[in-house]
Amino acid sequence: MTRGRGYALLALVVAAIVGLSTALYVGVAADDSPRVRNALGDGRAPHNSAAPASTGTWVGTWSASPSAAEPGTETAGMADRSVRNVVHTSVGGTSARVTLSNLYGQSPLSITRATVAVSAGSGTPAALPDTMRQLTFGGGPTVVIPPGRQVMSDAVRIVVPHDSDVLITTYTPTSSGPVTYHRHARQVSYVARGDHAQDATGTPYTERIGSWRYLTALDVLSNESDGTVVVLGDSLTDGITSTPDTNSRWTDVLSDRLRSEIASGRDLPRYSVVNQGISGNRVLTDGLGRPADNPSGLNRFQRDVLERTNVKVVVIDLGVNDILRNPRLADPNAILTGLRTLVGQAHARGVKVVGATLMPFQGHRGYTEAREQVRQTINAQIRAGRVYDAVADFDQALRDPYNPRRLRPEYDSGDHLHPSDAGYARMAESFDLSTLKGSAPAKL
């Protein structure tokens, strides 16, 4: 090759590179700029806004575990019904996505329309103007969820405030058999006949329900949070005796307290808090049915904890029902082995585990001195650091100082097992927030 031909070839290569670079730059600029303006401007993203371009971290802001097949829905399901679930956020974000479940369905669940919106206020199915967004699944407005499966929607641009109610609505034209639900929501949601998923007025939603149907998670793209705290528990975490529609579960109070402490300048991790409590849940034993209603902590840990979005810490408050619901005397070593198995699974994923001591229940119909001894044996192992990475000593925080076998009266809902609103608040206040710092112990 001559020198002249070499220079010519070099010039052609340089020109091609410059041309390609310019094209790439123009393409990226044209694609990104409008998205950034929509996501960070006035919040009025198109109703079918695509995945966000704004920065942040995907975290869980709300979740609930599918607990059973809803009785009475075996034949008709929610055919030709719009279900408007009302959920409460722990952190805010600029985009959202939801997870829907057909775990207990016996045939494919067809959802032909789904929406998300910010609620106009407490105790209403109405949405704030201009916040209604249609959800898509793989780019389309409809999705069919096979029995026993779940699906996550595409991300949609919507400004979701922290500590607010969000409306997630699904319309199902036909029955899928039993409806997958979370029974004890302690939150009123709504149902309308026909397809009213995009109705922002709330007027058609005349039926009120106290459970969450199909919906199991709401994630947000957040600049307020760097990860998710997942709380695994039973009715004490589910908040079974808390006042409905007040977000008085101990996990709600914990979320508010963590946010307040961070705002005051305290050095704490910026985490959201989500609640995976199921009333009646046990460490070792499933409920009846296939799939089992109220699956054990061991059987649901992967799905309900480790598969939650960006989980950093899990808090475990399980074991009381293993004592109370065992027709024979429970083996404390079997319960402790189950709890340690959960910790091992979490550590394998690099997730830190904070565990709660078991609170007293003298006065409850299931109380016996033998069962009390099982509780004390388990608590001794937890306090000695032989189970969890860190301890939340709810037993010490709520027990009656004059009779440690029972709850302090002001913290007792009246059944001598579940806390009052004041008791739930005390649980959150006694939780050492510094235990959320750090990660799982390194493997040796």
N, C-alpha and C positions, 0 to 999 in steps of 0.2 A: 504494500500500500504506500502511495506517495504521501509526502507531508501535506500537500494541498487537500487531498481526499480525506486525510485524517482530521484536519481542521474542520472540514465541511461536515463530516459525520459527527464530530463533537458538538458543533453548533446545533445540529438537528436534535441531538439528545438533550442538550440544555433547554432548547425551546420547548421540547415535549414536556420536560419536567416542570418548567414554569407554567405552561398551559394547564397541565393537570393540577398543579397546586392551586392555581387561580380558580379553576372549576370547583375543586373541593372546598375552598374557602367560601366561595359564593354560595355553594349548596348548603353548607353548614349554617352560614349566617341567615340564609333565607328560611331554613327550617327551624332554627332555634329562637330567633328574636321574637316572633309573634307569640310563641309558647311561653316565653319568659314574661312577656307583658301580660298575657292572660292569667298566668298563675300568680303573679305578684302584684297585679294592678288592682282593679276594683272588685275582683272575685267573681265577675259575671262571665264565667267560662261557658262555652257552648253547651247545650243540654246533653250532647253526646261526646263531651270532651275526651280526647284520647289520653294516653299515658303522659304523666307530667314531665316537664323539663326542669322544674324548679329543684333546688337542692334540699337535702334533708335525709332522714333515716326512716325506713319503714319499721314501725313498731305496732304492737297491739294497743288499742285504746279502750277496747271492750271485748269481752268474750263470755261465752257460756257453754257448758258441756251438754251435748245431747244426752238426755237422761233416760228416755223411754219412748215407746210408741203411745201416742195419746189415745186413751180409751174413748170409744164412740166414733172413731174416725176410720174404722176398718173398711167400711163400705164406700162411703162418699168422699173421705178425705177432706180436702179443701177445694173441691171442684167448683169452678166458677166463683171463686172467692179471692178477694184482695186482702192479704194479711199485712197490716202495718205494725211492725215491731218497733217499740220505743226503747232505745238504749241510751245509757249515759256514758259520756266520754271521760277518760282520765287525763288525756293530753290532747292538744289540738294539732292540726296539720293543714296542708294545702291541697292534699289529694287523699282519696279514700278508695278502699276496695273491701269487699265483703266475702265471707265464706258461708255457703249454704249446704245443708246436709240432708241426705235421704237415707240415713243410717238404718232407720227402722221401716222404711218403705218396702213393699212387696212387689212393686212394679216400678217402671221408670217414672220419675217425677219430671213433668214438663212445666217449665216456667217460661211463659211467653212475654212477660214484661216484669222488669224489676227496676226500682228507683231508690235513690238516697237523697235525703234533704235534711236541713236543719229545722228542728221543731220551732214553732212559733211561741212556745211557752210550755210550762208544766201543765199536765193534765189535759192536753188537747191533741187531736190527730192532725191539726193544721200545720202547714209548713211556712217558714219565713218566705216572703216573696223573693223570687229570683234565685232560690237555692235548690230547686228541684232538678235533679240530674238523672238521666236514664243510664242504667248500668248495662254493660255489654259483657259477653263471654266469648273469648276468642274472636272479638271484633263484631259479633252479631248480637241482636237484642234478645235472642231466645237461647235456652239451654235445656238439655235433657240429662237428668242426673240418674244414673243406674241405681238400683237398690243396693244399699250398703255402702254407698260412695258419697263423696262431697266434692264441691267445686268452688274455686275462687274466681271472682269476677275480675275483669280488667280494671286497671286503675282509672279513676275519673277525677278531673280537677274540680274541687269544691273546698271552700274554706270552712273547716270544721273547728269550732272553738273548743277549748278545754272546758271541763266541768259543765257540759251542755247536753241537752237531749238531741238525739238524731233519730230520724225516721227511716227505716229500711222496709220497703214494701215489695211484696212478690204477688204476682197473679198467676194462678194455676187453673187452666181451663178444664182439666179432667182430673179424675181421682188417681192417686198413686197408692191407694191403700192407706195403712196406718201412717199418721203424721208424726214425723220426728220432732220432738219438742223438749224444752226445758221447763219442767212443771212449775217450780216455785220461783217465779221471776221477782216477786215483790215490786212489780212495776206493771201498770196498766198498759196494754197494747190494744189494737183495734182491728175489726174485720168489717169489710163491706161486700155486698153482693155485686158480682160483675167486675169488670176490669176498670178499676179506679186507681191504679198504681201511680198515675201521673197527676192525680187530683191534689192540688195544694190547699184547697179550702178545708178539707177534712169532713165536709158535710155528709158524704155517703157512709162514713164510718160510724155506724150506729151501735155495733156490737162491741162490748168491752171484754177483754180476756186478761187473765193473770198469769199467762205463760208466754214464752217465746217459741215461735214455730219456725222450723227450717233454719233459721239464722243461728250461726255459732260464733262468728267473729267479725269485728270491724277493725281494720288496720288503717293507719294514716301515715302519710309521708310528713314527718314532723321535724321541725327545728327546735322543738322543746324537749326532745327526749333522745337518748342514745341507746335505749334498749328497753326490754320488757321484764317486769317481775310477774311471774305466774304463781298464783296461790292455789294449791290443790287441797281440797278439803271436803267436809261433809256439810250438814245443815248449819253448823256453827259458822262456816264460811259462806254458805249459800244465803245466810241471813234470814232464816225461816221465821223468826219472831220479830224482825225489825219492822218498823212502820213503813207500809207500802208508799211508793212514790216519793220518798224522802232521801233515798240513797244513804241509808244509815247502816249498811253492812260494815263490818270492821275494815274490809278492804277499801271501801269508799273513803272512810275517814283516814286510813293510812295514805291513800293517794293525795288527799288534800293536805295532810300534814307534811308529806315529803315535799310537795310543791311549795308550801309556805316556808319551810326551813331553807330550801334552796334560794328562794326569793330574798330571805333575810341575810344571805351571804354565807351560809354554812356549807362546808366542803362535803357535798354528798353527790352520789351519782344521779344523773338526770334520767330517771326511769319512769315509764308508765306502769300501772298496776292493773292486771286483769284477773278475773275471778273464775276459777274452775271448780267451784264447790257444787256438789250434788247432795241433796238431803238424803240421809240414810246410807251414805257411801261408806264402804269398808276398805281396808287395805287388802284383805285376802280373798273376800268372797263376792261373787257376782250375784245379781238378782236373777229372776227367772226369765225364760224366753231365749230365742235365738234370732238375732243377736240379743244378748242379755240386757234386760233393763238394769239400770244402775250398775254398770260394769265396775269391777273392783279397781282400786288405785293401781294395782299392778298391771291390769289389763288395759287401762286407759292412759297410762302415763306417757307412752310414746305419742299418741294422738293429741291428748289434751294439754300436755306440757311441752314435750320436746319439739313438737311440730308447730308450736305457736311462733309467731314472727319475732325474730331477733331476741330470743329469751336469754337473759343474763343470769337471773337468780330465780330459783323456785323456793317457795315457802310451803311446807307440808304441815297440815294440821289434820291428821287422820289417826284413828285408833280407837276412839270411844265406842263406835258402833260395833267394832270387832269384839269388844267386851260385852256390851249390852245385848246384842242380837244373837249371841252364841247361846243356844239352848243348854249347852254344857259350860263348864268353867273354861274360859279362854286361856290358851297357853301364851303367856307373855313373851316367851322366846320366839314363838312362831310369828307374832306380830312384829317384834323387833327385827327378825330376819327379813320380813317383808319390807319394812321401812328401810333397812340397810340396802336391800336390793334396789329400791327406788333411788337411793343416794348414789349407788354404783352406776346406775344407768345415766344419771345426771352428770356425774363426773366424767364418764366416757365421752360426753359431748361438751365438756369444759364448762358446765353450769354449776354454780355454787348453790348449796342447799342450806336453808335456815329451817329448823324444825321446831314445832311448838310442843310444849308439855301438855298433857291431857288434863282438862279442867274437871273439877269435882262435880258429883251428881247425887249426893245424898239427898233423899227426899223424893227423887224420881222413882217411879214404880219399878224400875229395873234394878234398883240399888240393892246390893248385898255386901256384907263385909268381905266375902271372898273376892267379889269383883273389885272392891276398893283396893284390895291387896294387889291385884293384877295391875291396876292403874298406877299404884305407887311403885311397883317394880319397874314398869316401863319408864316412868318419869325419872327414876333414879339413874337409869342408863342414859337417858337423854341429857340430864343435867351433868353427868360425868363426862360428857363429850364423846360417848361411844357410839353415837348414831349419826349426828349431823355435824356440819361445819360450824354452825352457830345456833344459839338457842333463843327462842322467844318464850319466856316463862309465863304463859297465860294463866297457868294454875296459881302461881304466886300472886299474880296481879288481881285475880278475881275471887279468890277464895275468902271465906269468912275468917278473920283472924281469931275469932273465938271458937270456931269449929271448922278446921281446914278441910273437912270432908264435904262441905257444901259451899255453894256460891254465897257471896255476900248479898244480903237482901236487896240492896239497891241495884245490884247488877243482875238479878234474877228476874226473868220474864214471868215467872210464876209456876213453871213446870219443873224447876229445879235442875234443868239441864241446859236450856238455851238462855243466852243473855238477853237483857232488855237493851233498848237503844243506848242507855248509859253504859251497859256492860260491853257492848260492841265498841263504843268509843274508848272505853278503858283498855280494851285489847289493843287497839291501834296506838293509843298513847303510850302503852308500856313497851311497844316494839322498839328495839334499839336500831335506829336508822343506820348507824355506822356498820351494822352487820351486812348491809347491802353492798358495801365497798369490797373490792377485791374480786378474785375469781376462785374457781375450784382449785383445791390443792393439786400441785404438780404430781404426776405419777413418778414413782421411784423405780 
